Amino acid sequence: MNRFLPIAAVTVSALLAAQGEEALGDLSPGPADSDAFRFARVGGTALLQTLDPTTSIQSIWRSNGTAAGTSLASSTPNQLYDTMLPFGDRALAVGLGPQPGPAADLIAIDSLTGVSTVLGSFTFVAGVGESSRLGNRIVFAADDGVNGFELWSTDGTVAGTNLIADMEPGPGSSFPGRFHRIGDEVFFFTLGSGFLEIWKTDGVQAQFETSVIGVPGSGFLRASAVAGGKLFFATQYTLWGVQVYVFDPATGVATVLISSSSVHTTTLETLKAFGDGVLFDLETLGFGSELHFSDGTLLGTGMVVDLAAGSDSSSPVLTDIVVGGRLLFRASDGVDVGLFATDGTAAGTLLVRAFDSTYTFLQPVMSLGRDRALIQTSRVGSTDKDVLETDGTATGTALFASDVTLYPQGHVHAGKAWFFRDLPATGREPWVLDIAPSAVRAGDGCGVGARLPSLEADVPRLGGALDLYGDDLPVGAVGALLISLLPDPPTRLGGTCISQLDSGSLSVLQFFSPVTDSWQYSLPLPNLPVLQGITIAAQAWFEAPSNPSGVETTNGLHLTFGS
């Protein structure tokens, strides 16, 4: 049975009968597309962006996953949101405006009221992302038409949106980019006169760290990632090929791990953080493009496995999905093209699912917990995509839904995932998908300084256990692991701290004080059918007198029980 139900293609009564869920409705009635292609999950609320193709009016819808809780929050003519990033109790958006006038606005959308506020108007904005978050601030790059393309930050308010540093004084630009948080600072790259420079910022000021020699006009920064507290990056130059580096913030030194002169490198596409190191694809003379790993040392850097033996290429395409301790990627072993999983060793690199020649690429849809994910595949010459459910093993991978057209942006609420499907009768509209069991993040952590306490979980299976994992926690603080029914809406505690819990049904699972910044808790789950499909919220709180809210919190979790 196909578990996808088109919200706009069936009646509410039919949907209720089939799935026990309400429909959100057809956001653009009839066959016209609502073009709802951008999501931001803020607590238990989803902000959806739609665009009317006939009027060019962009709208923001606010929804809690029910028809009654779905409403139009705002409409703006001739403006398209390029980015929507959850940030505390709001979403930060980059609005691409009409000409003439500012080409980009930085906008805050309040998830509780739906009110949009312009934080600043620029000619260009970039780098607004999760990796540039510093506590209650976001670091980004922008051009205000006066100082060039330089370093900015915001706390989500107009008064708190400021230029940090004009690193190329005057109207010239330093072009800061590729932001990565390490500890209490964000590291980033700029382009100097013939040099690739590494800088860092605490959100208040910027400081130069080091430079890597380059040749202007003939090369570029290929990829970057943070793992084990170090910054890995790769450059590619016409004359030098690919160079892979690691920068250690403790010493301020960038070390070459792989150079073209030693292994004759030609191309590299991605670096993905994995444990205390990085996985990456690298094409070298004699081996083709194969999977590599580095722990930041020369001895710990090299090929993981030659999947396509000899000079043939396995051409690994790495995803961001890690399940069961293995990173998922697409590759060819010379026989099969398919989904592979790796733990960073040759013995631990396994074929999960072989595809035939009709499949062109693999695209992750979403992680449903530490041990479960949905993976989307595409067919040659068709817009149809098949969705696989996987735990990172061959025996734990199966077809979840077939012959559907999905879009990777999604939101999970009460055991349902929201996607988009394009049908002739309804246009592009939201869909719902039953995904119980699942453990899905809700909102963000709120800590002192740059700390962002986090909470993760394995999927809660009835008859098994609910396993929870905390990270970046305040050592020694008095805390509590709390559960409740889903809040509607989440409650603002102060600053950017948000309660992802319902105060009327609050219960304490455990009081604790972290001895280290990591913590684990396990609760046996009875195998009771009445719990199937039930969703609860979980969050950890800690005493923090110096915080405006008086507490630090982890992100919330929406835990849906299933078998």
N, C-alpha and C positions, 0 to 999 in steps of 0.2 A: 504493500500500500504506500502510495506517495504521501509523505507527511506534510507537503507544502499545500497551503490553501491560499488562493488569491483573495485578498481582502476585498478588492473591488469587483470581483467576478462572481461572488456568491452573495446570497442574502444573509442578513444577520442571523436569522433563525436557522438557516442551514449550517452556518458556521458554528453556532452554539451547539447544534445537535451533533456535529461531527467532532468538535474539538473541545467544547466547553469553554470557548473563548468569545469575546466580543470582537467585532470588526472595527477598525479605526475609521473606515469610510473611504470613499473615493475623493481624494483631496482636490482633484481636478475632474469634475463630473463628466461622464461620457468617455469617448475614445481619446480625448486630449490627454497628453502627458502632464502629470503634476511635476515630473522631472525631479522627484525628491531624491537627490543624489548625495546629500551630505548630512551626516549624523554627528551629534555631540551628546555623550552620555554624561549627565550632571546629576549625581545621586540617582534616585529612582525615576528621574525625568529624562525624556528624550527631546532634544531640540532638532527638528527636521527643517532643512532648507528645501524649498521648492522654487521653480522658475516657470512662469507662464510664457510659453514660446511665442504667443501672439501679441502679448502686451509688454513683454520684457520686465514684468513686475516680479521681483524676488520676494518671497514670503518666508517667515519663520513660524513654524508650528510648534506648540508645546504639548507633550503628551505623556501620560503616565501608563499607557498601554491599554486604555479603555476608550470606547467611543465617547463616553461622557467626559472623559478627561483629556480629550484632544481638542485644542482650540487654536485659532490663529492669533499669534502673538504680535507680529508686525509685518508690514509690507513696505518695500522700498522700490521705486521705479528705477530701472537702468542701473542696478547695482548687484553684483554677483559676489558671494562670499567664497574666497579662494581657500580659506582655512577656517575650521571651527575646532578649537581646543578646549576641553573641559578645564576649568581653572577655579577651584573653590566652589562657590555657589553660583558661578556664572560660566559662560563660554567666551573665549576670546576669538574674534573673527577678523579676518583681513578682507575688507570690502573693496572690490575693484570698481571704482566709480566711473561715471561717464566723462567724456571730454567735451569742452575744455574744463579745466579745474584739476584738483588733486586726483592722482591716479589711484591712490590707495588710502583707505581709512583703517585705522586700528580701532576695533569696536568691541565693547563688552556687552554681552547679552545676559541679563539677569534671569536665571532659570526659574525663580519663584514668581516674578512679576511679568516676565517677558519683555521688559523695557530694554531698549538698545541705547547705548551711550557711546558717542564718538570720543575716543581717548586722544586721538591725534590724527592729523591729515598729512600725508606724505606723497612723494612721487613714486616711491617704491618701498615695499616692506617684505622682509624675508626672515626665515629662521624662527618663526613662532612655533615652537614644538615642545614636546615633553622633555627632551634632553637639555633644553635651555632653561629649565625651571630651577630657581634658587629659593627654596622655602616659599615665601608668599610673593615672590616676584618672578617675572619671565624676562629673560634677556633676549634681545632680537636685534636685527640690523635694519636700518631704514635711511632713506634720503629725504630730508626735509626741504630740499631745494636751496639750502644755505650752506650747510656743513658737509655736503657730499654724502656718500653711502657709509654710515658710521654706526657705532655701537649705542644702543638704547636699552632701557628697561622699563617695565611697568608693574604696578601692583594691582592693576585692574581699575584704577581711578584716573581721572583727568589730571589731578594734582600730582599723582604718583607716576606719571609717564614722562621720563626725562632722558636727555642725552647723557650717557655715561662718559664717553671720551671721543674727541675728534683726533684720531690717531694719525690722520693725514691732514694737518691744519689747513683751514680755508675751504674752498669749494671742492678740492680734490677728495678722492675716496680711498679708504684703506680696504674696502670690500671684505668686512668680517663675515665669516660663515663657518658651517659645520660645528655647531655648538655641542659641547659634551660636559656634563656635570661630573666632577670628581671631588668628593667630599663637600666642602663648603664653598667651592668655586666652580665656575664654568670656564673651560678652556676652549679656544677657538683659533681659527687660522685667518691670516690676512695676507695680502699680496704687497710685498715691498719692492724695491728697485732691484729686480733680478733675484729676489729671495722669497721663499715661502716662510712666513713668520708664524710662530705660536705665541699667543697671548693668553692671559687669564683675567677674570674679573670676579669680584665678590658682589657685584650688582651696584656698587657705588663708584668704584674706580677701576681702571684697566692697567695691567702691568705686562710689559714685554718679557717673554721667557727665553726664546731661542729662535734661530733661523736655520733654514735648510737651503743650500744653494740651488738655484734653478737657472733655466735659460729662458728669458722672456720670449713669449710668442711660440714656444715649441713644446710646451708641456703643461700639465695641470695636476691638481690633487684628485686622485682617482676615487679613494674611499677612506673612511675613518671609522673607528669604533673604540669604546672604552671597555676594558676588562682587567680585573685584578688591580684596580687603582691606577692603571697606566693607559696612555693614549697611543693606540696603534693607528698608523696611516700609511697609505701607499700613494706614490707619485708615478707618473708615466711621462716620459720625455722621448722625443723623436730619436735622439741619438743614444740615450741611455737605457731605453726600455723601462721596465717596472722596477721601482725600488720600494721595499717594505721596511718601515721604521717602527720603533717603539720609543715613546717619550715618557720618561719617569719624572713626575712632578717633584719627587723628593730630592733629586739631584739636578734637575733642570737640563738634563742631557738627552739628546735624541740619538739613538743608536741604529745603524743599518743592520737589519736582520737578513734581508735578501737583496742582492744587487744583480743587475743584468750581467756584469762582468764575471760573476761567479757561477751563475746557473743559466744565463742566456734567456732571460724572461722576455715575454712579448706583450701579454695582456693580462689584466686582472679586472674583474667587474665589481666584486663586493667583499667587504669584511664584516663578519658577524660575530658579536661577542658570544662566547661559549665557555662557561666556567670562569677560570682565571686567565683564559687566552682567547684567541680568535680563530675562527675557521674562515677559509677564503678559497676561491678558485684562482688558479694561476697556470698560465700556459708557459711551458718551458721547452727548450730544444730537446728532442728525443722522447718526450713523454706526452706532448699535447696539453690540453687543459684538464687539470685534475684537482682533487680536493687536497688542501694543505691546512696545517695547524701551526700556531706559534704560541708558546707560553711567555714570550718576551725575552727569551734567551736564544743565543745562537744554536746551542745544542738541542734546545726544545723546539726548533723551527724546521719544518720539512713537510714532505708529502705524507698524507695519511695513508692513502692506498692508490695504486694505479688501477682504477676500475676498468678502463679500456686499455688493455695491456699494450705495451710498446708505444709507438708514436701516435696512435689513435687517441682522440679526445673523448672523455666522458662528459665534458661540458657541464659541470655541476651548476645548477641554479639554486642558490640557497634561499630558504624562507626565514621568517622570523619566529617560526613555531617550534617550541621545544616541548615534547611530551615524553614522559617516562625517562627523562634524562638524556634523550637523544634529539638532535636537531634534524628536521625534515628538509629534504632537498630533492630536486629532480635531476636525473643524470642517465647516462647510458653506460652499461658495462660491456658493450660490444655485442651483446646478444639482445638484451631487453632495454627499452626506454621506460623508466618508471619512477615511482616514489621510493626514495631511499631514506634511511635514518642512520645517524652516526653518533657515537659517543666520543669521537675524536681519535679512535684507534682503528687499525685495519681490521682486527677481529670483531670490533663493535660496530662496523659499517655494514648494514644489512639491506637487502632488497625487501621493501614492504609490499609493494604492489606493482606488477609489470603492466605497462600500457601497450596497446598495439599502435600501429603507425598512424591511426586516425587522431591521436591526441597531440596537440601542439605545445601546451604549456600547463604548468600547475600553479595555482594561485591560492594562498592560504585565505580562508574565510575568517575563522576566529578560533581562539583557544577557549575551551569550555572548562578549564581547570588544569592543574599541573599534569594530569594523566589522560587528557582527552581533547581532541581537536576535530574540527571539520575542515576538509581540504576540498577545494574546488578545482575541477579539471575542465579543459576546453577541447572541443573537437575541431578538426580541420574542416574548413568550409562551412561552418555552422556556428550560430550564436548559442546553441544549446551547451549546457555544462552539466556534468555529473558531480555530485557531492559525495565524498567519502567520509566516513567516520573512522578515526584511527586512534590507537593508543601507542603508536610507534612500532608495532610489531606486525608481521604478516598475518598471524592468526587473529589479531585484534583489529583488523581493518576490513571494512565491509561497505558496500554501496548503501548510501543513506537516502539519496533521492536522485532520480534520473530525468533527463530531458527537460531541464529547467534552465532558465536564463537568470543568473544571479548577479548581484553587484556586491563587491566586497565590503562596503560600509554596512555596518549592522549594529543593532542594539538588542540587548537581552533583558526581558522583564517577565517575572513570574513564570520562568521555565519556557518562554517563547522567544525565539530570535526573530527580529524584523529585518527583512531584506527587501529587494526591489526586483520586480519581474515585469517584462515588457510583453504585453498581449495586444493583438490587433483591436479587440473590443474595448479595452480599458486604457491602453497606453501604459506608460511606466508608472506603476503604483506600488505602495508597500505590500508586503506579504508577511505572514507569520509562519513559524516553523516550531514544532514541538521538539525540544532538545533535552528533556529531563532524562537523567540527572545532569546537573551543571553547577559550576561554582564560578560566578562571574563578578568581576570587580564593579563597584559602584562608587563613583566620586574619587577623591584623592585624600591622601593623608595630610595632616596638619601638624607640623612640628615646630620646635624652637630653632631659630636660625635657618640653616639650609636643610636640616633633617626632615625627611618625609617618611614617617613610619608606614609600613605596608603590611597587608594581610593577604595571604593566598590560601588556597585549599585544594585538595584532591576532590574529585566529584563525589558527593555523598550518596553512596549506594546502600540501599536498605539491606540489612543483614551483614553489612560490613562495618565501616567506621567513618566518622567525620574527622579527617586529619587537617589541622590548620597550622599555618607556618607564618610567623612574624619576622620582620626584618627591619633594620634601621630604627630599632626601638630605643627609648631613653633608658640607659642602664641605671638601675637602682631606684627608678621611680615606681610609686605605687600605682598599679593598674588593674583593670578588670576586663575580661572578655565577656561581651554582652550580646544577647540575641533578642529578637522581637519579630513581630509581623512587619511587613513592608511599610515604610512611612509614606505618606502622601499629603504634602510633599516633605522632603527632608527639612530639617530645622537648622537655621543659622545660629551658631553658638557665639560668634564674635570673631573679628578678623576674617580669615578665609576658612575657619573651622566649621565643618558641617556635620551635624548628627545624621547618620544614615539609619537611625532607629526610630521606632514608634514608641513614644513615651508611655502610652497606655497599656502596652503589652510587654514591657521590658523585663528581662530576666538575666541573672548573672550566672554564667557557666563556670567561671573561675576567677578568683582574685590572685594576682601574682605580681612579682617585682623582678624584671629581667636582670639576670646576672651578666649576660652578654647582650649585644644588640640583636641577637637572633633567638627565636623561641619556637617551640612546637607543642601542640596539644592534640590529643586523640580522644574521641568520644564514640563508644560503640553505638551502632544504630540498630534498633529492632527491625525485624522483617515484617512490618505491619502494612498490609495493602492500603489502609486508610491514609498512610503518609505519602503514597505515590502522587507525585506532581505538586505536593505542598511546597511553597517557597517561604523561607524566612530570611531575615536580615541579620548580619553579624558585624561587629565592629569592636575594636579594643580602644579603651580610653586610659589615659595616664594623667596623674596630677602634674600640673605645670604652672605654678603661680606667676611666672614671668610672661606667660602667653596672655594676650587680651581676653581669651575665652576661659582662662584658668586651667585648661587641659590641653594635652596633645592627643590626637586621634590617628588611628590608621585609616586607610580607605575602608569603605564598607564592602561587604560581600552579599550577593543574593544567592542563596543556597537552595537549589531545588532538588528534592529527594526523588530517587528513582531506582529501578532495579537494573 
